[in-house]
Amino acid sequence: MGKKGVIQIMRDSQIARHLFFWILFFVFCLWMKVLVGIATTSDFDVIFWNILPIIYGCYLSYYFFSNAFRKGGVAKSTRGFFLGCLLFLLLYFLQSYVLEPVFYKSRIHFPRGVILNRFLVTALWFYLGVTVLSLCYFFGMQTLLKERNLKQMEKEKLEVENDKVLAEHAFLRAQINPHFLHNTLSFLYAKSLTSCPDVADAILLLDDIMRYAMENKQDDKSGVLITREIEQIKKLIQIYQLRYAGRLFIDISIEGNLTARRIIPLVLITLVENAFKHGDLENPIHPIQIKAAAEGKVFQFVVRNRKRDGPKEISHGIGLDNLKKRLTQAYGDSFHLEIKNEEYSHEANLEIRNI
C-alpha cells in the first residue's frame, strides 16, 4: 500500500470518529431534553438546529483560533479568533434567518434592530462557549500527541540500544578466544620462519591485523586514525598477494590529507575484505580499485571490483548490515553508504561528513 493510500485511510478513520462523536452527542442531548421534559423523542429537528451551531462553531474556532494559538503570536491568535467569529456569525445568521424559516415554512425576513442586537449577543456568547470547548479539545489532543511522541522516541531509543548490544555481541562472538589464536599464530610463525619464510610473513601480517582488531573496540566513537585503517588494508593486501603468489591486480590511491582524520575502527577493512571475498582478483583489465579521499570536511572511501566468474561464495550480508548499524550509531545522518551490486561488478561508496 502506497503512502497516499495510508494517508487516505487515516483521514477516513478521523472523519468516521468525528461523525460517531457527534451522533453520540446528538443522542445524549435528545435524551437529556426528554429526561427533563423539555422535548419528546420526535423532536429530532429541534435538537438538530440547536446542536448545529455547536458543531460548526467548534470547527471554526479550532481551525482559525486554536491552530493560530499553537503557532504562537498574539497577532495570529487574535486575527484567527475574530475571523472565526465573523464566519460563525454569518453561518448562524444564515441558519437562523434563512434555512430554519425555509424548513418551518415561515417568511424569510431580515430582523429588526432590537432582534438583531439580541441575535448578536446570543451568537457571541455561543461562539465564546464553543471556543472554550475547542481549546479543551486542542490541548487534550496536544497532550496525547506529546505522550505518543515520547513513547515513540523511547521505543526508537530502545531499538538503537538493542541494535548496539547485538552488534557488540556479534563482535565478541567473532573474537573466539583471540588470545589463544594470537599465541597459536606466534607458535606457527616461529615454526615456519626457517622452513617457509612466505608463510611466516603471512602469519606475522595476520597477527598484526588481529592485534589491531583486539586493541580497538568497534563501538569506540572517538575512532582511530584513518591512516592506521589504511595500514591494515595494505597488510591484508600483502597477505592475499602471498596467497596468490603476487598475481593480484589492485589499484589503491589516496587523495588529500588524511593525517588527523579519525573513523570508527574496522570499517574500511570490512569493505575491502568483502571485495576480496567475491571479486576477481587476477583480472589485469579490471583490477580492484580502492580509493581514499579527503576534501574539506568530507571523507570518501570507494571500493570497486569485478565479480568472480564461476561458483560464488555464499553471502548473507551480515557483515554489511552490521557495518551500517555501526555507522548509524556513530554518525547518524552524517554518513552515506551506497552499494551498487550489478551483474558483473560491485561497488561500495562510503561518504562521511564532518570528520
Number of C-alpha atoms within 10 A of each C-alpha: 5 6 7 9 10 11 11 11 11 12 12 12 12 12 12 11 12 12 12 12 12 14 12 12 13 18 13 12 16 21 15 13 15 15 12 9 9 10 16 13 11 10 13 13 10 11 17 13 14 12 16 14 20 18 12 17 27 22 17 24 27 25 16 20 24 24 16 19 20 13 10 11 10 11 11 16 19 15 14 22 23 14 16 23 22 15 15 24 21 13 15 22 18 13 16 16 16 17 15 14 15 13 9 8 9 11 10 13 9 11 12 8 9 8 11 13 12 11 16 14 12 12 20 16 11 17 26 16 14 22 24 15 16 21 18 14 15 18 13 11 12 13 12 12 12 11 12 12 12 12 12 12 12 12 12 12 12 12 12 15 13 12 16 17 12 14 19 17 12 14 15 14 10 10 14 10 10 15 13 10 14 17 12 13 17 15 12 15 20 14 13 15 15 10 10 11 13 16 17 20 17 20 22 20 19 19 19 16 19 17 14 16 16 13 10 14 17 19 17 13 16 11 17 18 16 20 18 15 20 16 13 21 22 15 17 21 19 18 21 17 17 16 14 12 10 13 14 20 17 18 13 16 11 14 12 11 13 16 10 10 16 18 23 22 24 19 18 22 18 15 23 22 15 18 23 18 15 19 23 20 23 17 16 12 8 17 19 27 18 21 16 20 16 19 12 10 10 14 24 18 18 21 23 22 25 23 22 18 10 6 6 11 9 8 10 8 10 10 13 16 12 18 20 16 16 22 22 15 16 18 17 11 11 14 18 17 17 11 13 12 11 10 8 11 16 19 19 19 16 19 16 19 16 11 14
